[in-house]
Amino acid sequence: MCDENNSRVYIITRHQSTVDWVMAKLNGKGLDRDVFVTGHLSNEIILRMRKGDIVYGILPIHLIRRLLRKGVEYFHVVLPDVPYELRGKELTLKQVKEFGGQIWKIDDIKCFKV
């Protein structure tokens, strides 16, 4: 069993408003642990992660799969209602909320390279 006090929380996004929104959604829950915020998930960071660590982010499927296989919990940030003209642009915290920001827990991904 994983010692919750030794697990870490990672927030992986290039967007400060998304970091602020995730932190607000957590409302202090789980933030008694180390929290690391980074714009990109490097191989070095993945190698440092341990079973029981928690990641919030917007990651490609192959990286999500890799994290899950390590025993890392993954929560995907979903913004379902972002207008086309704002995709790829920096959003405000108000816009993240306005465009329906959600957090989805991803438990399993069954996929393979063809």
C-alpha positions in Angstrom: 0.0 0.0 0.0 1.3 3.5 -0.9 2.0 6.0 1.9 -0.1 8.9 0.9 2.2 11.3 2.7 5.1 10.3 0.5 3.2 10.6 -2.8 3.5 13.7 -4.9 1.1 15.8 -6.9 2.1 16.9 -10.4 0.2 19.6 -12.4 1.4 19.4 -16.0 0.3 22.3 -18.2 1.8 25.3 -20.0 -1.2 27.4 -18.9 -1.2 29.3 -15.6 -4.9 29.7 -15.5 -5.3 25.9 -15.7 -2.9 25.5 -12.8 -4.9 28.0 -10.8 -8.2 26.2 -11.7 -6.9 22.8 -10.7 -5.6 24.2 -7.4 -9.0 25.8 -6.8 -10.8 22.5 -7.7 -8.6 20.6 -5.2 -9.5 23.1 -2.6 -6.5 22.1 -0.4 -7.3 18.4 -0.7 -4.1 16.5 -1.2 -2.0 19.6 -1.2 -0.3 18.6 2.1 2.1 16.7 -0.2 4.8 18.1 -2.5 3.2 19.7 -5.5 5.2 20.1 -8.7 4.1 22.3 -11.6 5.7 22.0 -15.0 4.8 22.9 -18.5 6.1 19.7 -20.1 6.4 16.1 -18.9 10.0 15.0 -19.5 11.3 11.5 -19.4 13.3 12.5 -16.3 10.2 13.5 -14.5 8.4 10.2 -15.4 11.4 8.2 -14.1 11.2 10.1 -10.8 7.5 9.4 -10.4 6.4 6.5 -8.1 3.3 4.4 -7.6 0.7 6.5 -5.8 1.8 9.8 -7.3 -1.0 11.9 -8.8 -0.9 13.8 -12.1 -3.3 16.5 -13.3 -2.8 17.5 -16.9 -3.6 17.5 -20.6 -1.3 14.8 -21.9 -1.2 12.6 -25.0 -2.5 9.1 -24.7 0.9 7.4 -24.9 2.2 9.3 -21.9 -1.0 8.7 -19.9 -0.6 5.0 -20.6 2.9 5.1 -19.4 2.0 6.8 -16.2 -0.9 4.3 -15.5 1.5 1.4 -16.0 3.7 2.9 -13.3 0.9 3.1 -10.8 0.5 6.8 -11.1 -3.0 8.2 -10.8 -4.0 10.4 -13.7 -6.6 13.1 -13.8 -7.2 14.6 -17.3 -8.2 18.3 -17.6 -11.0 18.6 -20.1 -12.2 21.9 -21.6 -15.1 20.8 -23.8 -16.6 24.2 -24.8 -13.6 26.2 -25.9 -14.5 28.1 -29.1 -12.4 27.3 -32.1 -10.9 30.8 -32.3 -9.6 30.5 -28.8 -8.0 27.0 -29.1 -4.3 27.2 -28.4 -4.6 30.6 -26.9 -4.0 31.5 -23.2 -7.3 31.5 -21.4 -8.1 33.3 -18.2 -9.3 31.5 -15.1 -12.8 32.9 -15.8 -12.7 31.4 -19.3 -11.6 28.0 -18.0 -14.7 27.9 -15.8 -16.9 29.4 -18.5 -15.9 26.8 -21.1 -16.9 24.0 -18.9 -13.6 22.9 -17.3 -13.8 19.4 -16.0 -11.5 16.8 -14.4 -11.8 13.2 -15.5 -10.0 10.3 -13.7 -8.4 8.0 -16.2 -8.1 4.5 -14.8 -7.2 2.4 -17.8 -6.2 2.8 -21.4 -6.1 -0.3 -23.7 -4.2 0.7 -26.7 -1.2 -0.5 -28.8 0.9 0.7 -31.6 0.0 -0.7 -35.0 
